[in-house]
Amino acid sequence: MQDNQTDKCPLCGRPLAEPSNKHHLIPISKGGRHTPTLMMHKICHNKIHAVFTEMELKRYYHTIERLQEHEDIAKFIKWVRNKEPEFYDSSVKMKK
């Protein structure tokens, strides 16, 4: 299932560009296989998974608004907002 979405990243608000990928609002491993997905920059998607565990995403951070409220994500958005849409930093790693 795909949400209606504009051509902007729902997390940072910049125009979508490659690399980008789908984010399941509830992780697949936590029952989110049939939940809405959002296209977002790969760096934004990686940041979400670097900050939160899949259980945290399932229990509370399963909306863009809740993600954006988190201090680490808010700081990231402020930093990435001035980057080109194609910007990707491979140092943003996913949480194990």
C-alpha positions in Angstrom: 0.0 0.0 0.0 1.4 3.4 -0.9 0.2 6.6 0.7 -0.7 9.6 -1.5 2.6 11.5 -1.5 3.9 14.6 -3.2 7.4 14.7 -4.8 8.9 15.8 -1.4 10.5 13.7 1.3 8.0 13.5 4.1 10.8 13.6 6.7 12.9 16.5 5.6 10.7 18.3 3.1 13.3 18.5 0.3 12.4 17.3 -3.2 12.8 13.6 -3.6 15.8 12.4 -5.5 17.9 9.3 -5.8 19.0 7.6 -3.7 15.6 7.1 -2.2 13.6 4.2 -0.8 10.4 3.1 1.0 9.9 3.4 4.7 7.3 1.2 6.3 5.7 3.3 9.1 5.5 0.1 11.1 8.5 -2.2 10.4 7.8 -5.4 8.4 9.4 -7.5 11.2 6.9 -6.0 13.7 3.8 -6.7 11.6 3.9 -3.8 9.2 4.0 -5.7 5.9 0.6 -4.3 4.9 0.9 -0.8 6.5 1.4 2.4 4.5 4.9 3.1 3.1 6.5 6.5 2.3 9.2 7.2 -0.3 12.0 9.2 1.3 15.6 10.0 0.8 17.9 7.1 1.7 19.8 9.3 4.1 16.5 10.2 5.9 15.4 6.6 6.0 18.8 5.4 7.3 18.7 8.1 10.0 15.3 6.9 11.3 16.7 3.4 11.6 20.0 4.7 13.2 18.0 6.4 16.0 15.2 4.0 16.7 14.8 0.3 17.3 12.1 -1.5 15.3 10.1 -1.9 18.5 10.3 1.9 19.2 9.1 2.5 15.7 6.2 0.1 16.2 5.2 1.4 19.6 5.4 5.1 19.2 7.4 6.5 16.2 5.1 5.3 13.5 4.1 8.7 12.1 6.1 11.4 10.4 5.0 13.9 13.1 6.2 11.7 15.9 9.5 11.1 14.2 10.0 14.8 13.6 9.4 15.6 17.3 12.4 13.5 18.4 15.4 15.7 19.3 17.9 13.7 17.2 15.7 13.6 14.2 14.9 17.4 14.5 18.6 18.1 14.6 19.2 15.9 11.6 16.4 17.6 9.6 17.9 21.0 10.4 21.3 19.8 9.1 20.1 18.0 6.0 17.5 20.6 4.9 20.3 22.7 3.3 21.8 19.8 1.3 21.1 19.1 -2.3 18.3 16.6 -2.8 20.8 14.0 -4.1 23.1 14.3 -1.1 23.9 11.1 0.6 26.3 10.5 3.4 27.2 6.8 3.9 28.3 7.5 7.5 24.7 7.4 8.6 24.4 3.8 9.6 21.4 1.7 10.5 21.0 0.5 14.2 21.8 -3.2 14.6 
